[in-house]
Amino acid sequence: MADFYIRKGTGFPLGVVIKGDSIQFTIDTKTKDNKILIYHKNKLEITIPFGEAVYGNIYSLIIEGFNLDEISYSYLGDNEELPDKYAYQVLGNEMYGIKDDTYKLTYKPVTHYWYNWDYDERPHIDFKDSIIYLLHVRGFTSHKSSHVKDKGTFEGILEKLDHLKNLGINTLELMPVYEFEEYEFPSKKMQELSKVTGESVSGKINYWGYKEGFYYAPKSSYSAINDPIISFKNLVKELHKNGIELILQMYFPDTVKQNLIVDVLKFWVVNYHVDGFHLKGNKIPVSFIANDPFFTDTKILHDYIPENEIYDYTEKPEYKNLAVYSDSYMYTVRKALKGDEGLMRDLSHLIKDVPGKSGLINFVTNYYGFTLNDLFSYDRKHNEDNGEQNTDGCDYNFSWNCGVEGKTKKPAILNLRKRLIKNALFTLFTSKGTPLILAGDELCNSQKGNNNPYCQDNEISYVEWNNSSFTNDIYEFTQKLIAFRKSELNPIIQKDFSMLDTNKIGFPDLSFHSDEAWKSDFASYNRHLGILYSDYNSESEEAILYYFAYNFYWEAINFSLPNLPNDVEWNIKFSTGSISKPDKKNNDYELESRSCAVFTARFNKNKFTDRS
């Protein structure tokens, strides 16, 4: 190894900073005897003591004389390994999966400044226009049916870019992509027990990645080119070129300091151009982040947004960058879909409402719980493969197997399941909040009834890219529904409703109905709902009506649609069941059991006559 030179560092910033041929190493630790270990081509070459702290618990050294392309480093504190929380690239975890006893992590000194972003710009898509698609990088393309070259990687996502664009997706949410050690070695207690019993023990895969990790480093095993920094930047740049935003899930356990959380988020915005974060953890400083001017055009998703701590009473943000991401929509809609009673009033609010100053993320399925296909194929969870005697995972899924647990070939049950899947998608995409779908739901992906596959790095968790007639029907329905949402529906449902006829067209901008027109009935025994939206184009003087009929009952419901001006008819736009035309004479429509539909009508304001 060549001669090298050492001098005291400045103590700021934390991590590794490269300037010319010098490297500054700075760590924050409560240990005293701290050292830098320098490796040359994976072989330990030299140990360099940090010496005394620069400030408080900050230790910092500047070293000159090393070839950056040939070395890696790690730290010791009081002869114990110290993880570098600020590492930009982690070495030794490039192969995903089970590790042996020789497994060791080191860190590569790198810089972020030389990448060609090619005039990259963040799309800044409004929440009302966003269609979010949640995926796990490895699970999205690892299945053999994906037919991609680089399975389970950032590059694999780009190989499926046409699928995402054709579906109508414009926002991706990725489960953790920062570096984490997916293989968790057996605990000391398990190892000691194995010595007594003679049974071998093995650790588990933390497939999801919700644990403290190396928050500044993209996950190396998700790179197909053995350079996770370039792989991830290529992904972001290509998504942005195609008008797709990228939101990262960031999980911070209680042990992570809040100042580190803020620093991490800024780092990914500046260096990786990400568009937002879904923050997960119990001690997220949401108000502090939201009030930081740095994040005013970065999306922040969290299960609770304290608007009163962020905005003045009369203040209304020009660009909504905050959104509530909670389970309230999911469980209410699930119960309604399977026909539970007493839900229509709650459902009506969930369909039409969003917070005043924030967005609202709606979903029926997420990475935790059943897939959309399994939601109507299983009454009970089937997590036996997790090795916890099926005691893990949520017991209350509000699912329904339609009469048979799991797979079946019975046509009647398959048709019912298909209709329920369409009902779920229809309800989701006709609700005012931002719709989110779980990767594979448009392909009827199944996890075989496992509602908690946190440790399953196999086909249980991988998206199966099948192309059966059943799947193709659901995919095409989802595709058409998203296109309808983006082209026609958004201008109608995203308004601030007065529930008055402010346009003087004979119809309020929003009204609720039951099987009888103009008579909302939220009685607990009712399982059907009608919602009428109206809009008016002042230039063409055309009135536009959309009537949504939701029937979650196990019998057909005869909806009496509101009367229209003379010579104007209701036309059915979408239906999750069979399609027929409304009765012209009295505007009656029999909506079959467990199905939904939307009707449209257009007329010139001057043609309006009394409909009574």
C-alpha positions as CSV (number, residue, x, y, z in Angstrom):
1,M,0.0,0.0,0.0
2,A,1.2,3.5,-0.9
3,D,2.2,6.1,1.7
4,F,-0.6,7.9,3.3
5,Y,-1.0,11.0,5.4
6,I,-3.3,11.8,8.4
7,R,-4.6,15.0,9.9
8,K,-7.5,16.0,12.1
9,G,-10.9,16.3,10.5
10,T,-13.4,19.1,10.8
11,G,-16.1,17.0,12.4
12,F,-18.7,17.9,9.8
13,P,-20.5,16.5,8.0
14,L,-21.0,13.0,9.4
15,G,-20.0,10.2,7.2
16,V,-17.3,10.1,4.5
17,V,-16.5,13.1,2.4
18,I,-14.1,13.0,-0.6
19,K,-12.2,16.1,-1.7
20,G,-9.6,15.5,-4.4
21,D,-7.3,12.7,-3.1
22,S,-8.3,13.2,0.5
23,I,-11.0,11.3,2.5
24,Q,-12.6,12.7,5.6
25,F,-14.0,10.0,8.0
26,T,-16.4,11.3,10.6
27,I,-18.4,9.2,13.1
28,D,-20.7,9.8,16.0
29,T,-20.2,7.3,18.8
30,K,-20.1,7.0,22.5
31,T,-17.3,4.5,22.4
32,K,-13.7,5.7,23.2
33,D,-11.1,3.5,21.5
34,N,-12.2,4.1,17.9
35,K,-10.4,3.0,14.8
36,I,-10.7,3.0,11.0
37,L,-10.0,-0.3,9.3
38,I,-8.8,0.1,5.7
39,Y,-9.2,-2.9,3.3
40,H,-7.4,-3.3,0.0
41,K,-9.4,-5.7,-2.3
42,N,-11.2,-7.1,0.7
43,K,-8.0,-7.8,2.7
44,L,-7.4,-5.8,5.9
45,E,-4.3,-3.6,5.3
46,I,-4.1,-1.1,8.1
47,T,-5.8,0.1,11.3
48,I,-5.8,3.8,12.0
49,P,-6.8,5.2,15.4
50,F,-9.2,8.2,15.4
51,G,-7.5,9.7,18.5
52,E,-9.4,12.2,20.6
53,A,-12.9,13.4,19.8
54,V,-13.2,16.6,17.8
55,Y,-16.5,17.8,19.4
56,G,-18.6,15.9,22.0
57,N,-19.0,12.3,20.6
58,I,-17.7,13.3,17.1
59,Y,-14.5,11.7,15.8
60,S,-13.0,12.9,12.6
61,L,-9.9,12.2,10.5
62,I,-8.7,13.2,7.0
63,I,-6.5,10.7,5.2
64,E,-4.6,11.2,1.9
65,G,-2.8,8.8,-0.3
66,F,-5.3,6.0,-1.0
67,N,-6.7,4.9,-4.4
68,L,-10.5,5.2,-3.8
69,D,-11.3,2.5,-6.4
70,E,-9.2,-0.1,-4.5
71,I,-10.2,0.3,-0.9
72,S,-13.1,-0.1,1.5
73,Y,-13.4,0.6,5.2
74,S,-15.1,-0.2,8.4
75,Y,-15.0,1.0,12.0
76,L,-14.1,-0.4,15.4
77,G,-15.1,1.0,18.8
78,D,-13.8,-0.5,22.0
79,N,-12.9,-3.5,19.8
80,E,-16.5,-4.0,18.7
81,E,-17.6,-3.4,15.1
82,L,-19.3,-0.1,14.5
83,P,-21.8,0.1,11.6
84,D,-21.3,3.2,9.5
85,K,-24.9,4.6,9.5
86,Y,-23.8,7.2,7.0
87,A,-22.3,4.9,4.4
88,Y,-23.2,5.6,0.8
89,Q,-22.5,2.1,-0.4
90,V,-22.3,-1.2,1.5
91,L,-20.2,-4.0,0.3
92,G,-20.7,-7.7,1.2
93,N,-24.5,-7.9,0.9
94,E,-24.7,-8.0,-2.9
95,M,-26.2,-11.5,-2.9
96,Y,-29.7,-11.6,-1.5
97,G,-30.5,-14.3,1.0
98,I,-29.0,-16.6,3.6
99,K,-25.5,-15.8,4.6
100,D,-22.7,-18.0,6.1
101,D,-20.4,-17.3,9.0
102,T,-17.8,-15.5,6.8
103,Y,-20.4,-12.8,6.0
104,K,-18.9,-9.4,6.7
105,L,-19.9,-5.8,5.7
106,T,-17.5,-3.1,4.7
107,Y,-18.1,0.3,3.1
108,K,-17.0,1.9,-0.1
109,P,-16.0,5.6,-0.1
110,V,-17.9,7.1,-3.0
111,T,-19.1,10.5,-4.2
112,H,-22.5,11.5,-5.7
113,Y,-21.4,14.4,-7.9
114,W,-20.5,13.0,-11.3
115,Y,-23.8,11.4,-12.4
116,N,-25.3,12.8,-15.5
117,W,-29.0,13.5,-14.7
118,D,-29.6,14.8,-18.2
119,Y,-31.8,17.7,-17.1
120,D,-34.0,15.5,-14.9
121,E,-37.1,17.2,-13.5
122,R,-39.5,15.9,-10.9
123,P,-43.0,15.6,-12.3
124,H,-44.8,17.2,-9.3
125,I,-48.1,15.3,-9.9
126,D,-51.0,16.6,-7.8
127,F,-52.5,14.1,-5.4
128,K,-55.9,14.3,-7.2
129,D,-54.1,13.2,-10.4
130,S,-51.9,10.5,-8.9
131,I,-52.5,6.7,-9.4
132,I,-50.1,5.0,-7.0
133,Y,-48.7,1.5,-7.5
134,L,-47.1,-0.1,-4.4
135,L,-44.4,-2.7,-5.1
136,H,-41.5,-4.7,-3.5
137,V,-38.5,-4.4,-5.8
138,R,-37.5,-8.0,-5.5
139,G,-41.0,-9.5,-5.5
140,F,-42.2,-7.5,-8.5
141,T,-40.1,-9.3,-11.1
142,S,-38.5,-12.4,-9.4
143,H,-41.2,-14.9,-10.4
144,K,-40.2,-17.0,-13.5
145,S,-43.3,-15.8,-15.2
146,S,-42.1,-12.2,-15.3
147,H,-39.8,-13.0,-18.3
148,V,-37.4,-10.1,-17.4
149,K,-33.7,-10.3,-17.8
150,D,-32.7,-8.7,-14.5
151,K,-35.2,-10.3,-12.0
152,G,-35.7,-8.7,-8.6
153,T,-33.8,-5.5,-9.4
154,F,-34.2,-1.8,-10.1
155,E,-33.5,-2.7,-13.7
156,G,-36.3,-5.3,-13.6
157,I,-38.8,-2.5,-12.8
158,L,-37.7,-0.6,-15.9
159,E,-38.2,-3.8,-18.0
160,K,-41.9,-3.7,-16.9
161,L,-42.2,0.0,-17.6
162,D,-44.6,-0.6,-20.5
163,H,-46.9,-2.6,-18.2
164,L,-47.0,0.3,-15.8
165,K,-47.6,2.9,-18.4
166,N,-50.3,0.9,-20.2
167,L,-52.1,0.4,-16.9
168,G,-52.1,4.1,-16.3
169,I,-49.7,4.3,-13.3
170,N,-48.0,7.6,-12.7
171,T,-46.6,7.1,-9.2
172,L,-44.6,4.2,-7.8
173,E,-44.3,3.6,-4.0
174,L,-41.4,1.3,-3.2
175,M,-41.1,-0.8,0.0
176,P,-37.7,-0.2,1.7
177,V,-34.8,0.1,-0.9
178,Y,-32.2,1.4,1.5
179,E,-29.5,-1.2,2.4
180,F,-30.6,-3.6,5.2
181,E,-29.4,-7.0,6.2
182,E,-32.2,-9.3,5.1
183,Y,-30.7,-12.4,6.7
184,E,-31.2,-12.4,10.4
185,F,-28.9,-14.9,12.1
186,P,-30.4,-17.1,14.9
187,S,-30.4,-15.5,18.3
188,K,-27.9,-16.5,20.9
189,K,-30.7,-18.1,22.9
190,M,-31.7,-20.3,19.9
191,Q,-28.0,-21.2,19.3
192,E,-27.6,-22.2,22.9
193,L,-30.8,-24.2,22.8
194,S,-29.6,-26.1,19.7
195,K,-26.5,-27.2,21.6
196,V,-28.8,-28.9,24.2
197,T,-31.4,-30.4,21.8
198,G,-28.9,-31.2,19.0
199,E,-31.3,-29.6,16.5
200,S,-29.9,-27.3,13.9
201,V,-31.2,-23.8,13.8
202,S,-31.3,-21.2,11.1
203,G,-32.3,-17.6,10.9
204,K,-35.0,-15.9,8.9
205,I,-35.2,-13.6,5.9
206,N,-36.5,-10.2,6.7
207,Y,-38.0,-9.9,3.2
208,W,-39.9,-6.6,3.7
209,G,-37.0,-4.7,5.2
210,Y,-38.8,-2.9,8.1
211,K,-35.8,-2.6,10.3
212,E,-33.0,-0.1,11.0
213,G,-30.7,0.0,8.0
214,F,-28.0,1.9,6.2
215,Y,-30.3,4.8,5.3
216,Y,-28.0,6.6,2.8
217,A,-27.2,3.5,0.7
218,P,-29.5,1.9,-2.0
219,K,-29.8,-1.9,-1.5
220,S,-26.9,-3.5,-3.3
221,S,-28.7,-6.8,-4.1
222,Y,-31.4,-4.7,-6.0
223,S,-28.7,-3.7,-8.6
224,A,-28.2,-5.7,-11.7
225,I,-24.9,-4.0,-12.5
226,N,-23.2,-4.2,-9.1
227,D,-23.5,-0.5,-8.6
228,P,-26.6,0.3,-6.6
229,I,-26.1,4.1,-6.7
230,I,-26.1,4.2,-10.5
231,S,-28.9,1.6,-10.8
232,F,-31.2,3.6,-8.6
233,K,-30.4,6.9,-10.2
234,N,-31.0,5.3,-13.6
235,L,-34.4,4.1,-12.3
236,V,-35.4,7.6,-11.0
237,K,-34.3,9.3,-14.2
238,E,-36.1,6.9,-16.5
239,L,-39.3,7.0,-14.5
240,H,-39.3,10.8,-14.6
241,K,-38.7,10.8,-18.3
242,N,-42.0,8.8,-18.5
243,G,-43.9,11.1,-16.2
244,I,-43.8,8.7,-13.2
245,E,-43.0,9.8,-9.7
246,L,-41.2,7.7,-7.1
247,I,-42.1,7.6,-3.4
248,L,-39.9,5.7,-1.0
249,Q,-41.1,3.9,2.1
250,M,-38.8,4.9,5.0
251,Y,-39.1,2.9,8.2
252,F,-37.5,4.5,11.3
253,P,-37.7,2.5,14.6
254,D,-37.8,4.4,17.9
255,T,-34.0,4.2,18.3
256,V,-33.3,6.4,15.3
257,K,-32.8,10.1,16.2
258,Q,-35.1,12.6,14.7
259,N,-32.3,14.8,13.3
260,L,-31.0,11.8,11.4
261,I,-34.5,11.2,9.9
262,V,-34.6,14.7,8.5
263,D,-31.0,14.5,7.2
264,V,-31.8,11.2,5.4
265,L,-34.8,12.6,3.7
266,K,-33.0,15.6,2.4
267,F,-30.2,13.4,1.2
268,W,-32.5,11.3,-1.0
269,V,-34.2,14.3,-2.5
270,V,-30.9,16.1,-3.3
271,N,-28.8,13.1,-4.5
272,Y,-31.5,10.8,-5.9
273,H,-34.2,13.2,-7.0
274,V,-37.0,11.2,-5.3
275,D,-40.5,12.7,-5.2
276,G,-41.6,11.8,-1.8
277,F,-41.6,9.5,1.2
278,H,-44.1,7.3,3.0
279,L,-42.8,7.7,6.6
280,K,-43.3,4.7,8.9
281,G,-42.4,4.6,12.6
282,N,-43.7,5.8,16.0
283,K,-41.5,8.9,16.4
284,I,-41.6,10.6,13.0
285,P,-41.3,14.4,13.4
286,V,-44.0,15.1,10.9
287,S,-44.7,18.7,11.9
288,F,-41.0,19.6,11.9
289,I,-40.6,18.0,8.4
290,A,-43.7,19.6,7.0
291,N,-42.7,23.1,8.3
292,D,-39.2,22.8,6.8
293,P,-39.2,24.9,3.5
294,F,-37.0,22.3,1.9
295,F,-39.9,19.8,1.7
296,T,-42.7,22.1,0.4
297,D,-42.6,20.4,-3.0
298,T,-41.8,16.9,-1.7
299,K,-44.6,14.5,-0.9
300,I,-44.8,13.4,2.7
301,L,-47.2,10.5,3.5
302,H,-47.9,9.4,7.0
303,D,-50.8,7.8,9.0
304,Y,-51.5,11.1,10.7
305,I,-51.0,14.7,9.4
306,P,-51.4,17.3,12.2
307,E,-52.7,20.1,10.0
308,N,-53.2,22.5,12.9
309,E,-49.5,22.3,13.7
310,I,-48.5,23.0,10.2
311,Y,-50.9,25.6,8.7
312,D,-52.6,28.7,10.1
313,Y,-56.3,28.5,10.3
314,T,-57.0,30.4,7.1
315,E,-53.9,29.1,5.2
316,K,-54.5,26.8,2.2
317,P,-51.4,25.4,0.5
318,E,-51.0,26.1,-3.2
319,Y,-49.6,22.6,-3.7
320,K,-50.7,19.8,-1.4
321,N,-47.6,17.8,-0.5
322,L,-48.9,16.1,2.6
323,A,-51.2,13.1,2.6
324,V,-52.9,10.9,5.2
325,Y,-52.0,7.2,4.6
326,S,-54.1,5.1,7.0
327,D,-56.2,1.9,7.1
328,S,-59.6,3.6,7.8
329,Y,-60.7,3.4,4.1
330,M,-59.5,-0.1,3.6
331,Y,-61.4,-1.8,6.4
332,T,-64.7,0.1,5.9
333,V,-64.7,-0.7,2.2
334,R,-63.8,-4.4,2.8
335,K,-66.7,-4.8,5.2
336,A,-69.0,-3.1,2.7
337,L,-67.9,-5.2,-0.2
338,K,-68.7,-8.5,1.5
339,G,-72.1,-7.2,2.6
340,D,-71.8,-6.2,6.2
341,E,-74.6,-4.0,7.5
342,G,-74.6,-0.4,8.8
343,L,-71.8,0.9,6.5
344,M,-73.4,3.1,3.8
345,R,-73.2,6.3,5.7
346,D,-69.5,5.8,6.5
347,L,-68.9,4.7,2.9
348,S,-70.5,7.8,1.5
349,H,-68.1,10.0,3.5
350,L,-65.1,8.0,2.5
351,I,-66.0,8.3,-1.2
352,K,-66.5,12.0,-1.3
353,D,-64.2,13.5,1.4
354,V,-60.6,14.4,1.7
355,P,-58.8,16.5,4.4
356,G,-59.0,20.2,3.9
357,K,-55.2,20.9,3.5
358,S,-53.8,17.4,2.9
359,G,-54.3,14.6,0.4
360,L,-55.8,11.2,1.3
361,I,-54.4,7.9,0.1
362,N,-57.1,5.2,-0.4
363,F,-56.5,1.5,-0.8
364,V,-58.3,-1.8,-0.3
365,T,-55.2,-3.9,-0.1
366,N,-51.6,-3.2,0.9
367,Y,-48.4,-5.2,1.5
368,Y,-49.8,-6.3,4.9
369,G,-52.9,-8.5,4.7
370,F,-54.5,-10.4,1.8
371,T,-54.0,-9.5,-1.9
372,L,-57.2,-8.5,-3.7
373,N,-57.5,-12.0,-5.2
374,D,-57.1,-13.6,-1.7
375,L,-59.5,-11.2,-0.1
376,F,-62.3,-13.0,-1.9
377,S,-60.7,-16.5,-1.8
378,Y,-60.0,-17.0,1.9
379,D,-61.9,-16.6,5.1
380,R,-58.9,-17.3,7.2
381,K,-55.2,-16.5,7.1
382,H,-52.8,-19.4,6.1
383,N,-49.4,-18.4,7.4
384,E,-48.1,-21.8,8.2
385,D,-45.0,-21.4,6.0
386,N,-43.9,-18.5,8.2
387,G,-42.9,-21.0,10.9
388,E,-45.0,-19.5,13.7
389,Q,-47.8,-22.0,13.8
390,N,-50.1,-19.5,12.0
391,T,-50.1,-17.2,15.1
392,D,-48.6,-14.2,13.2
393,G,-50.5,-11.8,11.0
394,C,-53.9,-10.2,11.5
395,D,-56.9,-12.4,12.4
396,Y,-59.4,-9.8,11.3
397,N,-59.2,-9.4,7.5
398,F,-62.9,-8.8,6.7
399,S,-62.5,-11.2,3.8
400,W,-64.9,-13.7,2.3
401,N,-64.1,-16.9,0.4
402,C,-67.4,-16.9,-1.5
403,G,-68.1,-20.4,-0.3
404,V,-64.9,-22.3,-1.0
405,E,-61.6,-21.7,0.9
406,G,-58.8,-21.2,-1.6
407,K,-58.7,-22.3,-5.2
408,T,-61.7,-23.6,-7.0
409,K,-62.9,-24.5,-10.5
410,K,-66.6,-23.8,-9.8
411,P,-67.8,-21.3,-12.4
412,A,-70.4,-19.7,-10.1
413,I,-67.8,-19.0,-7.4
414,L,-65.2,-17.7,-9.9
415,N,-67.7,-15.4,-11.4
416,L,-68.7,-14.0,-8.0
417,R,-65.0,-13.5,-7.0
418,K,-64.4,-11.7,-10.3
419,R,-67.3,-9.4,-9.6
420,L,-66.2,-8.6,-6.1
421,I,-62.7,-7.8,-7.3
422,K,-64.2,-5.4,-9.8
423,N,-66.4,-3.9,-7.1
424,A,-63.3,-3.2,-5.0
425,L,-61.5,-1.6,-7.9
426,F,-64.6,0.4,-8.9
427,T,-65.2,1.7,-5.4
428,L,-61.5,2.6,-5.1
429,F,-61.3,4.5,-8.3
430,T,-64.6,6.3,-7.9
431,S,-63.6,7.7,-4.5
432,K,-62.2,11.2,-4.2
433,G,-58.9,10.4,-2.5
434,T,-55.8,9.2,-4.3
435,P,-56.2,5.5,-5.3
436,L,-53.4,3.1,-4.6
437,I,-53.2,-0.5,-5.8
438,L,-50.9,-3.3,-4.7
439,A,-48.6,-4.7,-7.3
440,G,-50.1,-7.8,-8.8
441,D,-53.7,-7.1,-7.9
442,E,-54.4,-6.2,-11.5
443,L,-53.1,-9.7,-12.3
444,C,-55.1,-11.5,-9.6
445,N,-51.9,-12.4,-7.8
446,S,-52.3,-14.8,-4.9
447,Q,-50.1,-15.3,-1.8
448,K,-52.0,-18.6,-1.1
449,G,-53.8,-17.1,1.8
450,N,-50.7,-15.8,3.6
451,N,-51.5,-12.4,5.0
452,N,-48.1,-11.7,6.5
453,P,-45.4,-13.0,4.2
454,Y,-42.7,-10.8,5.8
455,C,-40.2,-13.7,5.7
456,Q,-41.1,-15.3,2.4
457,D,-38.5,-14.8,-0.3
458,N,-40.2,-17.2,-2.7
459,E,-43.2,-17.5,-5.0
460,I,-45.6,-16.8,-2.1
461,S,-44.4,-13.1,-2.2
462,Y,-43.5,-12.9,-5.8
463,V,-45.9,-11.4,-8.3
464,E,-47.1,-14.1,-10.8
465,W,-47.5,-12.7,-14.3
466,N,-50.2,-15.0,-15.5
467,N,-52.4,-14.3,-18.5
468,S,-55.5,-16.4,-17.9
469,S,-58.8,-15.2,-19.3
470,F,-59.8,-14.4,-15.7
471,T,-56.7,-12.3,-15.1
472,N,-56.9,-10.6,-18.5
473,D,-60.5,-9.5,-17.8
474,I,-59.4,-7.9,-14.5
475,Y,-56.4,-6.3,-16.0
476,E,-58.5,-4.7,-18.9
477,F,-61.1,-3.6,-16.4
478,T,-58.5,-1.9,-14.2
479,Q,-56.9,-0.3,-17.2
480,K,-60.2,1.2,-18.5
481,L,-61.2,2.3,-15.0
482,I,-57.9,4.2,-14.5
483,A,-58.3,5.8,-17.9
484,F,-61.9,6.8,-17.0
485,R,-60.7,8.2,-13.7
486,K,-58.0,10.3,-15.3
487,S,-59.9,11.6,-18.3
488,E,-63.5,12.1,-17.3
489,L,-64.0,11.5,-13.6
490,N,-61.4,13.6,-11.9
491,P,-62.8,17.0,-12.9
492,I,-66.2,15.9,-11.5
493,I,-65.3,14.4,-8.2
494,Q,-62.4,16.6,-7.1
495,K,-64.5,19.8,-6.6
496,D,-65.4,21.3,-3.2
497,F,-69.1,20.3,-3.1
498,S,-71.8,22.6,-1.9
499,M,-74.6,20.1,-2.4
500,L,-76.6,23.0,-4.0
501,D,-77.7,23.7,-7.6
502,T,-75.3,26.6,-8.0
503,N,-75.2,26.2,-11.8
504,K,-79.0,26.3,-12.0
505,I,-79.2,23.1,-14.1
506,G,-81.8,21.4,-11.9
507,F,-79.2,19.2,-10.2
508,P,-77.0,19.9,-7.2
509,D,-73.3,19.3,-7.6
510,L,-73.5,16.3,-5.2
511,S,-76.5,14.3,-3.9
512,F,-77.1,11.0,-2.3
513,H,-79.8,8.5,-3.3
514,S,-81.0,5.1,-2.4
515,D,-83.1,2.8,-4.6
516,E,-85.5,5.8,-4.9
517,A,-84.2,8.9,-6.5
518,W,-83.5,11.9,-4.2
519,K,-84.2,9.8,-1.1
520,S,-81.0,8.9,0.7
521,D,-81.5,6.0,3.1
522,F,-78.6,5.1,5.4
523,A,-80.6,2.6,7.4
524,S,-78.4,-0.1,8.9
525,Y,-80.0,-2.9,6.8
526,N,-79.3,-1.1,3.5
527,R,-76.3,-2.3,1.5
528,H,-76.8,-0.1,-1.6
529,L,-76.1,3.5,-2.3
530,G,-76.6,6.0,-5.2
531,I,-74.4,9.1,-5.7
532,L,-75.1,11.8,-8.3
533,Y,-72.5,14.3,-9.4
534,S,-73.2,17.2,-11.7
535,D,-71.0,19.7,-13.5
536,Y,-71.5,22.5,-16.0
537,N,-69.5,23.8,-18.9
538,S,-70.3,27.5,-19.2
539,E,-68.8,27.8,-22.6
540,S,-70.9,25.1,-24.3
541,E,-73.7,25.5,-21.7
542,E,-73.6,21.7,-21.4
543,A,-74.6,20.0,-18.1
544,I,-72.9,16.7,-17.3
545,L,-74.3,14.1,-14.9
546,Y,-72.7,11.0,-13.4
547,Y,-74.7,8.6,-11.3
548,F,-72.9,5.9,-9.4
549,A,-74.9,2.9,-8.1
550,Y,-73.3,0.6,-5.6
551,N,-75.1,-2.6,-4.7
552,F,-73.3,-4.8,-2.1
553,Y,-76.4,-6.8,-1.4
554,W,-76.8,-10.4,-2.3
555,E,-80.0,-9.7,-4.3
556,A,-80.7,-7.4,-7.2
557,I,-81.7,-3.8,-6.4
558,N,-84.0,-1.7,-8.7
559,F,-82.5,1.8,-8.8
560,S,-84.8,4.6,-9.9
561,L,-82.5,7.1,-11.5
562,P,-83.3,10.8,-11.4
563,N,-85.5,12.1,-14.1
564,L,-83.8,13.9,-17.0
565,P,-85.0,16.7,-19.4
566,N,-87.1,15.6,-22.3
567,D,-85.2,13.6,-25.0
568,V,-82.3,13.0,-22.7
569,E,-81.4,9.4,-21.6
570,W,-79.1,7.8,-19.1
571,N,-76.3,5.8,-20.6
572,I,-74.4,3.1,-18.7
573,K,-70.7,3.8,-18.8
574,F,-69.3,1.0,-16.6
575,S,-70.7,-2.0,-14.8
576,T,-69.0,-4.7,-12.7
577,G,-71.9,-7.1,-13.6
578,S,-74.0,-7.5,-16.7
579,I,-74.8,-4.5,-18.8
580,S,-78.3,-3.5,-19.9
581,K,-79.9,-0.1,-20.7
582,P,-82.1,1.7,-18.1
583,D,-85.8,1.6,-18.7
584,K,-86.5,4.8,-20.8
585,K,-90.0,5.3,-19.5
586,N,-89.3,5.7,-15.8
587,N,-85.4,5.5,-15.7
588,D,-85.5,2.3,-13.7
589,Y,-82.4,0.1,-13.7
590,E,-82.1,-3.3,-12.0
591,L,-78.6,-3.6,-10.7
592,E,-77.8,-7.3,-10.1
593,S,-76.6,-8.6,-6.8
594,R,-73.1,-7.5,-5.6
595,S,-72.3,-5.2,-8.5
596,C,-71.7,-1.5,-9.2
597,A,-72.4,0.7,-12.2
598,V,-72.0,4.3,-13.4
599,F,-74.4,6.1,-15.7
600,T,-73.9,9.4,-17.6
601,A,-76.1,12.0,-19.2
602,R,-75.4,15.3,-21.0
603,F,-77.8,18.0,-22.0
604,N,-77.9,21.7,-22.9
605,K,-78.9,24.0,-20.1
606,N,-81.4,25.7,-22.3
607,K,-83.3,22.4,-22.8
608,F,-83.8,21.9,-19.1
609,T,-87.5,21.5,-18.2
610,D,-89.3,20.6,-15.0
611,R,-88.6,16.9,-14.2
612,S,-91.3,16.5,-11.6
